[in-house]
Amino acid sequence: MIHTFPTLTPKGLLSAMASETAPCLLDVRLAEDIADPARYLPGALAVPHQDTQTLQALAARNGAVVICHKGLKISAGVTARLRNAGVNAWRLEGGHIGWIDAGFPVLTEAPNTVLAPLAATPAETAQIWAIARFRVPMAEMLAVPRADLLGVAQRFDAVAFSDIDIPDLPGLHDLLAQASLSALFGAQCAAASDPRGAFPHLDAAYRGWVCHETFTPNAATQAICAGKEQP
């Protein structure tokens, strides 16, 4: 019998990130493996690999993808420990280095609170979605009247979406350009009470692009996107 360990490829993770039920990304690299200034996968949270309580708490809702330096012993141990606790977890194939070798970006730490305007335009909604999914997935997002953006930013130590760079991920900027010009997406945005209401349409569009243009996701990726455990 062939035994397989629960693993996601970098491209598989890219697809899984475009989902409301995306797993959290746990960076468990050792201190000596982190450069100065520190850079992480988009949205990844740095947690010591022996801090089991924090790891389990972060992974409890949607599971976790565990990232160590090269995707070997540390991520394997954390993934196994999370699964022992009944938490869905996968290690990232190749780890932090494998993500970089795949041509994907690593970023500095992101803000904890992000502001978005109510009644956002289609172009703004697409930008907010990209930031929420691929830059600050763990951040609190506050949708407020446009006139209050500056005041809320000052009072709540928040950052407006327009001040956050969008990661240079495959196909992402092309999708944003297409969405901003789409009459159908414009209607979907108009029907939403705030920008997040249109996110599922962009999730589906990006996962479809990744599937048909870049690769065919494996069963683990498909399960994560569906919010289910790997079969």
C-alpha positions as CSV (number, residue, x, y, z in Angstrom):
1,M,0.0,0.0,0.0
2,I,1.2,3.5,-0.9
3,H,0.9,5.9,2.0
4,T,0.6,9.6,1.1
5,F,1.1,12.5,3.5
6,P,-1.5,15.4,3.2
7,T,0.3,18.0,1.0
8,L,-0.5,20.9,-1.2
9,T,1.6,22.1,-4.1
10,P,2.3,25.9,-4.4
11,K,-0.2,26.0,-7.4
12,G,-2.7,24.0,-5.4
13,L,-2.5,26.5,-2.6
14,L,-2.9,29.4,-5.0
15,S,-6.3,28.0,-6.0
16,A,-7.3,27.2,-2.5
17,M,-6.7,30.7,-1.4
18,A,-9.5,32.0,-3.6
19,S,-12.3,30.9,-1.2
20,E,-14.3,32.1,1.7
21,T,-13.3,28.8,3.4
22,A,-9.6,29.1,2.5
23,P,-7.3,27.5,5.1
24,C,-5.1,29.7,7.2
25,L,-1.4,29.7,6.3
26,L,0.9,29.0,9.3
27,D,4.6,29.9,8.9
28,V,6.5,27.7,11.3
29,R,10.0,28.4,10.0
30,L,12.8,28.6,12.5
31,A,14.2,32.0,13.3
32,E,17.5,31.2,11.5
33,D,15.6,30.5,8.3
34,I,13.8,33.9,8.2
35,A,15.6,36.7,6.4
36,D,15.9,40.3,7.6
37,P,13.5,42.0,6.7
38,A,11.2,39.1,7.2
39,R,9.0,38.1,4.3
40,Y,6.1,35.6,4.2
41,L,3.6,34.0,1.9
42,P,0.7,36.3,1.3
43,G,-1.4,36.3,4.5
44,A,0.8,33.8,6.3
45,L,1.0,34.0,10.1
46,A,4.3,33.3,11.9
47,V,3.8,30.9,14.8
48,P,6.5,28.9,16.6
49,H,6.2,25.3,15.6
50,Q,6.0,24.1,19.3
51,D,3.1,26.5,20.1
52,T,0.5,23.9,19.7
53,Q,-2.3,25.8,21.4
54,T,-2.0,28.8,19.0
55,L,-1.6,26.6,16.0
56,Q,-4.8,24.6,16.8
57,A,-6.8,27.8,17.5
58,L,-5.8,29.4,14.2
59,A,-6.5,26.2,12.2
60,A,-9.7,25.3,13.9
61,R,-12.1,27.0,11.6
62,N,-11.0,26.2,8.1
63,G,-7.9,24.0,8.6
64,A,-4.3,25.1,7.8
65,V,-1.5,24.9,5.3
66,V,1.7,24.5,7.2
67,I,4.9,26.2,5.8
68,C,8.4,25.6,7.0
69,H,11.6,26.4,5.2
70,K,11.8,23.5,2.7
71,G,8.5,21.6,3.4
72,L,10.2,18.8,5.3
73,K,10.4,17.8,9.0
74,I,9.0,20.8,10.8
75,S,5.9,21.2,8.6
76,A,5.4,17.4,8.6
77,G,5.5,17.3,12.4
78,V,3.1,20.3,12.8
79,T,0.7,18.9,10.2
80,A,0.6,15.5,11.9
81,R,0.1,17.1,15.3
82,L,-2.8,19.2,14.1
83,R,-4.4,16.1,12.5
84,N,-4.0,14.3,15.8
85,A,-6.2,17.0,17.3
86,G,-8.8,16.5,14.6
87,V,-7.9,19.6,12.6
88,N,-7.6,19.6,8.9
89,A,-4.0,20.4,7.9
90,W,-1.7,20.1,4.9
91,R,2.0,20.9,4.5
92,L,3.1,23.0,1.6
93,E,5.3,21.0,-0.8
94,G,8.7,22.6,-0.9
95,G,7.8,25.0,1.9
96,H,8.8,28.7,1.7
97,I,11.5,27.9,-0.8
98,G,9.2,25.9,-3.0
99,W,6.8,28.8,-3.2
100,I,9.5,31.2,-4.3
101,D,10.9,28.7,-6.8
102,A,7.4,28.5,-8.3
103,G,7.7,32.2,-9.1
104,F,5.2,33.4,-6.4
105,P,5.9,36.4,-4.2
106,V,6.7,36.7,-0.6
107,L,5.7,39.9,1.3
108,T,6.3,41.8,4.4
109,E,3.8,41.6,7.3
110,A,0.3,43.0,6.5
111,P,-2.0,45.4,8.5
112,N,-4.5,44.0,10.9
113,T,-7.4,46.1,9.9
114,V,-8.4,47.2,6.4
115,L,-11.0,49.7,5.3
116,A,-13.3,49.4,2.3
117,P,-16.0,51.7,1.1
118,L,-19.7,50.8,0.9
119,A,-21.1,51.1,-2.6
120,A,-17.7,50.4,-4.1
121,T,-17.2,50.5,-7.9
122,P,-16.6,47.2,-9.7
123,A,-12.9,48.1,-10.1
124,E,-12.7,48.8,-6.4
125,T,-14.6,45.7,-5.4
126,A,-12.2,43.6,-7.5
127,Q,-9.2,45.2,-5.8
128,I,-10.7,44.8,-2.3
129,W,-11.3,41.1,-3.1
130,A,-7.7,40.6,-4.3
131,I,-6.4,42.2,-1.1
132,A,-8.7,40.2,1.1
133,R,-7.9,36.8,-0.4
134,F,-4.2,37.2,-1.3
135,R,-2.8,40.0,0.9
136,V,-4.6,40.2,4.2
137,P,-6.9,37.1,4.6
138,M,-6.7,37.2,8.4
139,A,-7.2,40.9,8.7
140,E,-10.5,42.5,10.0
141,M,-12.2,44.3,7.1
142,L,-14.4,47.3,7.9
143,A,-16.8,48.4,5.2
144,V,-17.8,52.0,5.9
145,P,-19.3,55.0,4.1
146,R,-16.7,56.5,1.7
147,A,-16.8,59.9,3.5
148,D,-15.7,58.2,6.7
149,L,-12.7,56.3,5.4
150,L,-10.0,58.8,6.5
151,G,-11.6,59.3,9.9
152,V,-12.0,55.6,10.6
153,A,-8.5,54.9,9.5
154,Q,-7.1,57.5,12.0
155,R,-9.3,56.3,14.9
156,F,-9.0,52.6,14.4
157,D,-5.4,52.3,13.3
158,A,-6.6,50.9,10.0
159,V,-5.3,51.1,6.4
160,A,-7.5,51.9,3.4
161,F,-7.6,49.2,0.7
162,S,-6.2,51.7,-1.8
163,D,-3.0,52.0,0.1
164,I,-2.3,48.2,0.0
165,D,-0.4,46.7,-2.9
166,I,-1.9,43.7,-4.7
167,P,0.5,40.7,-4.9
168,D,1.8,39.9,-8.4
169,L,0.3,36.4,-8.7
170,P,-0.4,34.6,-11.9
171,G,-3.5,35.9,-13.7
172,L,-4.6,38.1,-10.8
173,H,-4.1,41.5,-12.4
174,D,-5.7,40.3,-15.7
175,L,-8.8,39.1,-13.8
176,L,-9.1,42.5,-12.0
177,A,-8.9,44.3,-15.3
178,Q,-11.6,42.1,-16.9
179,A,-13.9,42.3,-13.9
180,S,-13.8,46.1,-13.8
181,L,-15.1,46.2,-17.4
182,S,-17.7,43.5,-17.0
183,A,-21.3,44.5,-17.1
184,L,-22.3,41.3,-15.4
185,F,-19.9,41.9,-12.6
186,G,-21.1,45.4,-12.3
187,A,-24.6,44.2,-11.8
188,Q,-23.4,41.7,-9.2
189,C,-21.6,44.5,-7.3
190,A,-24.7,46.7,-7.4
191,A,-26.8,43.9,-5.9
192,A,-24.4,43.4,-3.0
193,S,-24.8,45.3,0.3
194,D,-21.1,45.8,0.6
195,P,-18.1,44.7,-1.5
196,R,-17.8,41.3,0.1
197,G,-21.1,40.2,-1.4
198,A,-19.5,40.0,-4.8
199,F,-16.4,38.0,-3.6
200,P,-17.8,34.5,-4.5
201,H,-18.1,35.5,-8.2
202,L,-14.4,36.5,-8.3
203,D,-13.4,33.4,-6.3
204,A,-15.0,31.1,-8.8
205,A,-13.5,33.1,-11.8
206,Y,-10.0,32.9,-10.4
207,R,-10.2,29.2,-9.4
208,G,-11.5,28.5,-12.9
209,W,-8.6,30.3,-14.5
210,V,-6.1,28.5,-12.3
211,C,-7.7,25.1,-13.2
212,H,-7.9,25.6,-16.9
213,E,-4.9,27.8,-17.7
214,T,-2.3,26.7,-15.2
215,F,-2.9,23.2,-13.8
216,T,-5.5,20.7,-12.7
217,P,-5.9,20.9,-8.9
218,N,-5.5,17.7,-7.0
219,A,-8.2,16.2,-4.7
220,A,-6.8,18.0,-1.6
221,T,-7.2,21.4,-3.3
222,Q,-10.7,20.6,-4.5
223,A,-11.7,19.6,-1.0
224,I,-10.3,22.7,0.6
225,C,-12.1,25.0,-1.9
226,A,-15.3,23.1,-1.1
227,G,-14.8,23.5,2.6
228,K,-14.5,19.8,3.1
229,E,-11.8,17.3,4.2
230,Q,-9.7,15.6,1.7
231,P,-11.5,12.3,0.7
